[in-house]
Amino acid sequence: MNVKTSLGIDLSFRPDISYIAGLIKPGERVLDLGCGYGELMLILKNKGVRVQGIEKDDVCIIQCVKQGLYVHHGDIDDGLKHHLDKSFDFVILNQTIQQTLNPGQIIKECLRIGKKVIIVFPNFSHYSIRLSILFSGKTPVTELMPFHWYDTPNLHYLSTKDFEDFCEFEKISVLHTAFFNRKKQIKLFPNFLASLALFVIQNNQ
């Protein structure tokens, strides 16, 4: 999907955004947590999806509002208790969960307020990260993780295997998975070759 936002942001290198948009039908209610500049929200809105976001960065919020997007100022680490149970068809955490203080609790809250939850995260077991650690012996700085240990927004690192183990332990149903690199979907050896992992999950209860 070759889409540019009103900010001129090229999404051709964001196959995860195009994929997520394809999972959601017009008329469905969506909450995008940590929505950033609203790239995904804009696509969903133009598709007829009833979408709103939560974002803590003031600059991002201003740009979202300029694009006509409905965004609340807030930090998801402070909780989502004001949202009713199953009040959204989808709750989305797109490259957000690894930046939270208590990701496990936030995922459980998302499963409470959303009928389904879409989670996308950088795959820490990507081969470039493994090689960086092996040869440098230092915290990796790669295209996938372009930050140093002292300035990274990522508080938790996880792999596709880690998330699968979490879902199994918490008895969370994995409905669908997809894996990506910078340009395309990855179908072989995703825990080694994919830079991004996408999971669609649902509460068993």
Backbone as JSON, one array per atom type, in Angstrom:
{
  "sequence": "MNVKTSLGIDLSFRPDISYIAGLIKPGERVLDLGCGYGELMLILKNKGVRVQGIEKDDVCIIQCVKQGLYVHHGDIDDGLKHHLDKSFDFVILNQTIQQTLNPGQIIKECLRIGKKVIIVFPNFSHYSIRLSILFSGKTPVTELMPFHWYDTPNLHYLSTKDFEDFCEFEKISVLHTAFFNRKKQIKLFPNFLASLALFVIQNNQ",
  "N": [[0.85, -1.18, 0.0], [0.92, 1.99, -1.08], [1.12, 4.75, 0.55], [0.92, 8.07, 1.67], [1.02, 10.2, 4.47], [-0.56, 13.3, 5.49], [1.61, 14.63, 6.39], [3.52, 13.91, 4.67], [4.8, 11.54, 5.09], [6.31, 8.63, 4.09], [4.91, 5.51, 3.71], [5.67, 3.21, 2.5], [7.65, 1.58, 3.4], [6.61, 0.4, 5.6], [5.29, -2.27, 6.05], [3.88, -3.48, 8.07], [1.92, -1.66, 8.92], [0.22, -1.49, 6.68], [-0.65, -4.12, 6.68], [-2.0, -4.4, 9.13], [-4.11, -2.61, 8.69], [-5.52, -4.04, 6.82], [-6.68, -6.0, 8.33], [-8.82, -4.97, 9.64], [-12.2, -4.01, 9.57], [-14.45, -1.72, 7.87], [-16.33, 0.47, 9.94], [-15.8, -0.79, 12.34], [-14.74, -0.48, 15.78], [-11.84, 1.0, 17.03], [-8.98, 1.27, 19.08], [-5.99, 2.9, 19.23], [-3.08, 2.55, 20.8], [-0.47, 4.55, 21.89], [-0.15, 6.05, 19.5], [1.5, 7.67, 17.98], [2.4, 9.67, 15.21], [0.07, 9.19, 13.92], [-0.12, 7.65, 11.59], [-1.19, 5.06, 11.02], [-3.78, 5.39, 12.06], [-4.83, 7.32, 10.33], [-5.07, 5.96, 7.88], [-6.93, 4.02, 8.65], [-9.12, 5.62, 9.38], [-9.77, 6.79, 6.9], [-10.69, 4.56, 5.71], [-13.09, 4.14, 6.86], [-13.22, 3.27, 9.43], [-13.95, 3.46, 12.9], [-11.93, 5.11, 14.73], [-9.75, 5.88, 17.41], [-7.1, 7.41, 19.32], [-4.45, 7.11, 21.77], [-1.89, 9.04, 23.1], [1.22, 10.23, 24.39], [3.08, 12.08, 23.64], [3.38, 15.44, 23.0], [3.98, 16.76, 20.58], [3.39, 14.82, 18.65], [0.65, 14.54, 19.12], [-0.35, 17.05, 18.36], [0.17, 16.98, 15.59], [-1.46, 14.84, 14.88], [-4.0, 15.89, 15.42], [-4.05, 17.95, 13.54], [-4.4, 16.45, 11.3], [-6.98, 15.74, 11.51], [-7.58, 13.73, 13.33], [-8.76, 11.83, 16.12], [-7.51, 12.05, 19.19], [-6.46, 11.23, 22.44], [-4.67, 12.77, 25.1], [-2.4, 11.03, 26.95], [-0.81, 8.59, 29.09], [-0.22, 5.27, 28.68], [0.85, 3.71, 30.63], [-0.24, 4.66, 32.91], [-2.64, 3.44, 33.13], [-5.77, 1.93, 31.95], [-8.26, 2.03, 32.97], [-10.54, 3.58, 32.75], [-11.84, 2.8, 30.49], [-14.48, 0.81, 29.24], [-15.35, -2.72, 29.57], [-14.71, -4.72, 26.72], [-15.19, -2.63, 24.9], [-14.11, -1.94, 22.49], [-13.55, -3.15, 19.19], [-11.01, -3.76, 18.28], [-7.92, -3.38, 19.94], [-4.91, -1.73, 19.55], [-1.45, -2.14, 19.74], [1.11, -0.97, 18.43], [4.34, -1.4, 18.04], [4.72, -0.44, 20.58], [4.46, -1.74, 23.05], [6.92, -2.62, 24.07], [7.97, -0.38, 25.15], [6.76, 0.21, 27.49], [6.21, 0.28, 31.1], [5.11, -1.88, 32.49], [4.48, -4.3, 30.72], [3.08, -6.78, 30.67], [0.81, -6.42, 32.35], [-0.45, -4.33, 30.99], [-1.11, -5.55, 28.56], [-3.02, -7.37, 29.48], [-5.01, -5.59, 30.32], [-5.67, -4.47, 27.85], [-6.78, -6.7, 26.62], [-9.02, -6.88, 28.14], [-10.54, -4.58, 27.49], [-10.72, -4.73, 24.76], [-12.1, -6.67, 22.09], [-10.42, -8.05, 20.46], [-6.84, -8.01, 20.29], [-4.19, -6.38, 18.74], [-0.81, -6.76, 18.49], [2.33, -5.45, 17.83], [5.8, -5.8, 17.67], [9.35, -5.06, 17.89], [11.52, -7.64, 16.92], [13.68, -9.12, 18.99], [15.35, -11.22, 18.56], [16.26, -11.18, 16.0], [18.53, -11.8, 13.32], [20.51, -9.84, 12.89], [20.78, -8.53, 15.31], [21.58, -10.63, 16.96], [24.1, -11.19, 15.8], [25.39, -8.76, 16.22], [25.63, -8.67, 19.02], [27.2, -10.94, 19.36], [29.66, -10.35, 18.05], [30.44, -7.8, 18.92], [30.07, -7.75, 21.64], [28.58, -5.98, 23.07], [25.67, -4.02, 24.05], [23.37, -4.11, 21.47], [23.4, -1.88, 18.65], [21.54, -1.31, 16.04], [19.94, -1.22, 12.76], [17.37, -2.02, 13.31], [17.25, -1.66, 16.09], [18.01, 1.23, 16.82], [19.21, 2.67, 18.94], [21.22, 3.71, 21.76], [22.12, 2.15, 24.9], [21.67, 4.05, 26.83], [19.9, 5.94, 25.86], [17.66, 4.77, 24.82], [14.17, 4.27, 24.06], [13.08, 1.87, 24.54], [12.14, -0.34, 26.98], [11.85, -2.98, 27.5], [12.95, -5.98, 26.04], [12.11, -8.37, 23.62], [11.48, -11.52, 21.99], [9.94, -13.33, 19.24], [9.52, -15.89, 20.19], [9.56, -15.48, 22.94], [7.19, -14.02, 23.29], [5.29, -15.86, 22.46], [5.61, -17.77, 24.47], [4.75, -16.27, 26.65], [2.01, -15.89, 26.04], [1.13, -18.54, 26.13], [1.61, -19.16, 28.82], [-0.09, -17.36, 30.12], [-2.47, -18.22, 29.2], [-3.6, -17.13, 26.86], [-5.24, -16.71, 23.81], [-3.78, -17.09, 20.65], [-4.67, -15.78, 17.72], [-3.79, -15.13, 15.21], [-0.8, -14.65, 13.31], [1.88, -12.68, 11.95], [4.83, -11.75, 10.18], [7.56, -9.51, 9.57], [10.04, -7.79, 7.58], [11.87, -4.84, 6.78], [10.7, -4.28, 4.29], [8.89, -6.26, 3.44], [6.67, -9.11, 3.98], [7.63, -11.81, 6.08], [7.96, -15.28, 5.89], [9.4, -17.58, 6.37], [11.37, -19.01, 8.92], [10.83, -16.97, 10.99], [11.58, -16.08, 13.58], [14.24, -15.71, 13.35], [14.69, -14.25, 11.0], [12.84, -12.17, 10.79], [12.22, -8.75, 11.43], [10.13, -7.48, 12.63], [7.36, -8.51, 14.58], [4.01, -9.59, 14.47], [1.12, -10.13, 16.33], [-2.16, -11.32, 16.71], [-4.34, -11.4, 19.29], [-6.49, -12.89, 21.81], [-8.63, -12.93, 24.64], [-9.07, -15.85, 26.52], [-11.03, -16.16, 28.39]],
  "CA": [[0.0, 0.0, 0.0], [1.73, 3.18, -1.17], [0.33, 5.79, 1.18], [1.62, 9.11, 2.4], [0.16, 11.0, 5.31], [-0.5, 14.72, 5.16], [2.95, 15.07, 6.73], [4.42, 13.45, 3.63], [5.53, 10.36, 5.57], [6.19, 7.5, 3.16], [4.63, 4.28, 4.43], [6.0, 2.05, 1.68], [8.54, 0.73, 4.18], [5.9, -0.02, 6.8], [4.32, -3.31, 5.68], [3.04, -3.8, 9.23], [0.77, -0.76, 8.92], [-0.69, -1.94, 5.62], [-1.21, -5.41, 7.08], [-2.98, -4.14, 10.19], [-5.28, -1.99, 8.07], [-6.27, -5.08, 6.12], [-7.35, -6.87, 9.31], [-9.91, -4.25, 10.29], [-13.3, -3.72, 8.66], [-15.13, -0.43, 8.07], [-17.35, 0.5, 10.97], [-15.32, -1.35, 13.6], [-14.19, 0.47, 16.74], [-10.43, 0.7, 17.23], [-8.18, 2.13, 19.94], [-4.57, 2.78, 18.9], [-2.32, 2.99, 21.96], [0.83, 5.02, 21.44], [-0.44, 6.15, 18.06], [2.52, 8.44, 17.28], [1.92, 10.73, 14.31], [-1.25, 8.83, 13.41], [-0.08, 7.07, 10.25], [-2.17, 3.98, 10.93], [-5.1, 5.94, 12.3], [-5.29, 8.03, 9.13], [-5.5, 4.94, 6.93], [-8.16, 3.41, 9.15], [-10.2, 6.61, 9.29], [-10.15, 6.89, 5.49], [-11.34, 3.3, 5.38], [-14.39, 4.1, 7.51], [-13.1, 2.68, 10.76], [-14.12, 4.42, 14.0], [-10.64, 4.94, 15.39], [-9.24, 6.92, 18.29], [-5.77, 7.07, 19.8], [-3.88, 7.65, 23.0], [-0.49, 9.37, 22.85], [1.73, 11.11, 25.43], [3.98, 13.07, 23.06], [2.61, 16.6, 22.58], [4.22, 17.04, 19.16], [2.62, 13.83, 17.9], [-0.77, 14.84, 19.28], [-0.65, 18.22, 17.52], [0.14, 16.55, 14.19], [-2.67, 14.02, 14.7], [-5.15, 16.8, 15.38], [-4.0, 18.64, 12.25], [-4.89, 15.52, 10.28], [-8.38, 15.46, 11.8], [-7.66, 12.48, 14.08], [-9.24, 11.96, 17.49], [-6.46, 11.5, 20.03], [-6.4, 11.66, 23.83], [-3.35, 12.86, 25.7], [-2.33, 10.13, 28.09], [0.27, 7.61, 29.18], [-0.9, 4.0, 28.95], [1.38, 3.15, 31.88], [-1.11, 5.11, 34.01], [-3.79, 2.56, 33.18], [-6.86, 2.07, 30.99], [-9.42, 1.65, 33.76], [-11.73, 4.35, 32.38], [-12.49, 2.16, 29.34], [-15.37, -0.29, 29.61], [-15.02, -4.03, 29.03], [-15.08, -5.02, 25.33], [-15.72, -1.43, 24.28], [-13.5, -1.8, 21.18], [-13.35, -4.38, 18.42], [-9.56, -3.99, 18.28], [-6.96, -2.49, 20.58], [-3.65, -1.89, 18.82], [-0.18, -1.73, 20.33], [2.04, -1.12, 17.31], [5.69, -1.02, 18.46], [4.5, 0.34, 21.8], [4.48, -2.52, 24.28], [8.28, -2.74, 24.61], [8.33, 0.89, 25.76], [5.96, 0.39, 28.7], [6.83, -0.17, 32.34], [4.56, -3.19, 32.88], [3.8, -4.77, 29.51], [2.14, -7.87, 30.93], [-0.44, -5.87, 32.87], [-1.09, -3.55, 29.94], [-1.72, -6.49, 27.62], [-4.23, -7.89, 30.11], [-6.01, -4.52, 30.26], [-6.09, -4.37, 26.45], [-7.67, -7.84, 26.39], [-10.28, -6.59, 28.83], [-11.33, -3.55, 26.81], [-10.84, -5.04, 23.34], [-12.49, -8.03, 21.72], [-9.16, -8.6, 19.97], [-5.72, -7.1, 20.46], [-3.1, -6.52, 17.76], [0.45, -6.32, 19.08], [3.49, -5.51, 16.95], [7.0, -5.43, 18.43], [10.63, -5.43, 17.28], [11.95, -8.98, 17.29], [15.03, -8.99, 19.5], [16.17, -12.36, 18.15], [16.64, -11.01, 14.6], [19.93, -12.22, 13.16], [21.43, -8.69, 12.98], [21.0, -8.28, 16.72], [22.4, -11.74, 17.45], [25.48, -11.01, 15.33], [25.95, -7.58, 16.87], [26.03, -9.06, 20.36], [28.26, -11.94, 19.27], [30.96, -9.81, 17.62], [30.83, -6.59, 19.64], [30.0, -7.96, 23.08], [27.92, -4.82, 23.67], [24.26, -3.86, 23.73], [23.38, -3.85, 20.03], [22.84, -0.7, 17.98], [21.32, -1.77, 14.67], [18.84, -0.54, 12.08], [16.16, -2.39, 14.04], [17.34, -1.06, 17.43], [18.99, 2.27, 16.54], [19.46, 3.47, 20.12], [22.18, 3.22, 22.73], [21.48, 1.71, 26.13], [21.36, 5.19, 27.69], [18.88, 6.83, 25.29], [16.62, 4.0, 24.16], [12.84, 4.28, 24.66], [12.67, 0.48, 24.76], [12.43, -0.78, 28.33], [11.8, -4.44, 27.51], [13.28, -6.6, 24.76], [11.5, -9.69, 23.53], [11.5, -12.19, 20.7], [8.67, -13.99, 18.93], [9.41, -17.04, 21.09], [9.21, -14.96, 24.26], [5.78, -13.65, 23.32], [4.53, -17.11, 22.41], [5.66, -18.36, 25.81], [3.89, -15.44, 27.5], [0.61, -16.2, 25.74], [0.86, -19.88, 26.63], [1.59, -19.11, 30.29], [-1.26, -16.59, 30.56], [-3.64, -18.84, 28.57], [-4.12, -16.17, 25.89], [-5.35, -17.32, 22.48], [-3.16, -16.43, 19.5], [-5.57, -16.0, 16.6], [-3.15, -14.9, 13.91], [0.53, -14.08, 13.38], [2.52, -12.27, 10.71], [6.17, -11.3, 10.48], [7.98, -8.59, 8.54], [11.25, -7.0, 7.66], [11.63, -3.44, 6.41], [9.99, -4.11, 3.03], [7.93, -7.29, 3.05], [6.31, -10.12, 4.96], [8.56, -12.93, 6.2], [7.21, -16.49, 6.2], [10.31, -18.65, 6.78], [12.25, -18.74, 10.06], [10.57, -15.6, 11.41], [12.29, -15.7, 14.8], [15.61, -15.4, 12.96], [14.76, -13.34, 9.86], [11.87, -11.07, 10.85], [12.55, -7.65, 12.33], [8.91, -7.14, 13.35], [6.41, -9.61, 14.77], [2.62, -9.17, 14.71], [0.25, -11.14, 16.93], [-3.55, -10.99, 17.04], [-4.61, -12.24, 20.45], [-7.84, -12.8, 22.38], [-8.74, -13.51, 25.97], [-9.8, -17.11, 26.54], [-12.1, -16.13, 29.39]],
  "C": [[0.89, 1.23, 0.0], [0.91, 4.37, -0.69], [1.27, 6.79, 1.82], [0.61, 9.87, 3.25], [0.25, 12.45, 4.87], [0.83, 15.34, 5.56], [3.96, 14.66, 5.67], [5.22, 12.24, 4.04], [5.26, 9.19, 4.64], [6.02, 6.21, 3.95], [4.98, 3.03, 3.62], [6.94, 1.08, 2.4], [7.92, 0.34, 5.51], [4.85, -1.07, 6.44], [3.42, -3.71, 6.84], [1.79, -2.94, 9.27], [-0.25, -1.18, 7.88], [-1.39, -3.24, 6.03], [-2.28, -5.23, 8.14], [-4.26, -3.56, 9.59], [-6.15, -3.02, 7.38], [-7.03, -6.01, 7.05], [-8.63, -6.26, 9.85], [-10.94, -3.8, 9.26], [-13.89, -2.34, 8.91], [-16.22, -0.55, 9.13], [-16.91, -0.06, 12.31], [-14.7, -0.25, 14.47], [-12.78, 0.05, 17.12], [-9.81, 1.74, 18.16], [-6.71, 1.86, 19.66], [-3.77, 3.4, 20.05], [-0.89, 3.33, 21.57], [0.81, 5.24, 19.95], [0.56, 7.0, 17.29], [1.93, 9.56, 16.45], [0.6, 10.36, 13.63], [-1.26, 8.21, 12.03], [-1.13, 5.98, 10.07], [-3.58, 4.5, 11.12], [-5.68, 6.62, 11.06], [-5.79, 7.05, 8.08], [-6.82, 4.34, 7.36], [-9.34, 4.37, 9.05], [-10.7, 6.73, 7.85], [-10.87, 5.65, 5.0], [-12.73, 3.19, 6.0], [-14.4, 3.43, 8.86], [-13.27, 3.78, 11.81], [-12.92, 4.27, 14.93], [-10.33, 6.15, 16.26], [-7.9, 6.45, 18.84], [-5.48, 7.64, 21.16], [-2.39, 7.85, 22.77], [-0.03, 10.35, 23.93], [2.64, 12.21, 24.89], [3.16, 14.23, 22.48], [2.77, 16.92, 21.09], [3.42, 16.09, 18.28], [1.13, 14.16, 17.96], [-1.17, 16.01, 18.39], [-0.75, 17.81, 16.05], [-1.08, 15.68, 13.91], [-3.9, 14.89, 14.56], [-5.2, 17.55, 14.05], [-4.52, 17.76, 11.12], [-6.35, 15.11, 10.53], [-8.6, 14.17, 12.58], [-8.04, 12.76, 15.53], [-8.28, 11.26, 18.42], [-6.55, 12.1, 21.43], [-4.95, 11.77, 24.26], [-3.33, 11.95, 26.93], [-1.15, 9.19, 27.99], [-0.36, 6.27, 29.55], [-0.33, 3.3, 30.18], [0.54, 3.58, 33.08], [-2.4, 4.31, 34.09], [-4.87, 2.9, 32.17], [-8.2, 1.79, 31.68], [-10.69, 2.39, 33.36], [-12.44, 3.79, 31.15], [-13.29, 0.95, 29.8], [-14.92, -1.61, 28.97], [-15.55, -4.18, 27.61], [-15.71, -3.82, 24.63], [-15.12, -1.16, 22.9], [-13.42, -3.17, 20.5], [-11.88, -4.77, 18.4], [-8.88, -2.94, 19.15], [-5.61, -2.78, 19.94], [-2.49, -1.34, 19.64], [0.89, -1.96, 19.27], [3.39, -0.52, 17.68], [5.62, -0.1, 19.68], [4.79, -0.46, 23.05], [5.87, -2.61, 24.89], [8.74, -1.46, 25.29], [7.57, 1.16, 27.06], [6.64, -0.19, 29.92], [6.39, -1.58, 32.7], [3.78, -3.78, 31.72], [2.79, -5.87, 29.75], [0.8, -7.36, 31.41], [-1.18, -5.07, 31.82], [-1.75, -4.46, 28.92], [-3.01, -7.05, 28.2], [-5.35, -6.85, 30.08], [-6.55, -4.35, 28.84], [-7.05, -5.5, 26.11], [-9.01, -7.65, 27.08], [-11.15, -5.63, 28.02], [-11.52, -3.83, 25.32], [-11.27, -6.47, 23.1], [-11.28, -8.79, 21.17], [-8.08, -7.55, 20.16], [-4.66, -7.42, 19.4], [-1.84, -5.94, 18.39], [1.56, -6.51, 18.05], [4.7, -5.06, 17.76], [8.25, -5.79, 17.65], [11.09, -6.78, 17.81], [13.42, -8.96, 17.69], [15.92, -10.16, 19.1], [16.5, -12.31, 16.66], [18.15, -11.24, 14.44], [20.91, -11.05, 13.3], [21.75, -8.36, 14.43], [21.87, -9.38, 17.33], [23.86, -11.55, 17.06], [26.15, -9.83, 16.0], [26.43, -7.92, 18.27], [27.23, -10.01, 20.31], [29.61, -11.3, 19.0], [31.4, -8.58, 18.4], [30.87, -6.8, 21.15], [29.33, -6.81, 23.81], [26.44, -4.84, 23.33], [24.15, -3.41, 22.28], [22.78, -2.5, 19.64], [22.75, -1.07, 16.51], [20.21, -0.94, 14.03], [17.52, -0.81, 12.8], [16.12, -1.73, 15.41], [18.38, 0.07, 17.37], [19.31, 3.18, 17.72], [20.58, 2.86, 20.96], [21.46, 2.87, 24.02], [21.01, 2.89, 26.98], [20.3, 6.13, 27.11], [17.73, 6.08, 24.61], [15.26, 4.17, 24.84], [12.36, 2.88, 25.01], [13.12, 0.01, 26.15], [12.49, -2.3, 28.44], [12.12, -4.96, 26.11], [12.7, -8.01, 24.74], [11.6, -10.21, 22.11], [10.12, -12.79, 20.43], [8.45, -15.18, 19.87], [9.01, -16.6, 22.49], [7.71, -14.65, 24.34], [4.89, -14.88, 23.24], [4.48, -17.78, 23.78], [4.75, -17.6, 26.77], [2.43, -15.79, 27.29], [0.23, -17.58, 26.26], [0.73, -19.88, 28.15], [0.33, -18.43, 30.8], [-2.56, -17.13, 29.97], [-4.39, -17.84, 27.67], [-4.13, -16.84, 24.52], [-4.65, -16.47, 21.44], [-4.0, -16.77, 18.27], [-4.84, -15.93, 15.26], [-1.76, -14.32, 14.16], [0.99, -13.65, 11.99], [3.87, -11.65, 11.08], [6.72, -10.52, 9.29], [9.44, -8.19, 8.71], [10.91, -5.61, 7.14], [10.7, -3.29, 5.2], [8.86, -5.1, 2.79], [7.64, -8.23, 4.21], [7.3, -11.27, 4.91], [7.79, -14.17, 6.62], [8.09, -17.65, 6.65], [11.2, -18.17, 7.91], [12.06, -17.33, 10.62], [11.33, -15.17, 12.66], [13.73, -15.31, 14.52], [15.66, -14.28, 11.93], [13.85, -12.12, 9.94], [12.33, -10.0, 11.83], [11.34, -7.21, 13.14], [8.01, -8.36, 13.44], [5.03, -9.02, 15.09], [1.83, -10.36, 15.24], [-1.15, -10.55, 17.1], [-3.97, -11.94, 18.14], [-6.03, -11.96, 20.99], [-7.84, -13.47, 23.73], [-9.56, -14.79, 25.91], [-11.03, -17.08, 27.45], [-13.34, -15.44, 28.85]]
}
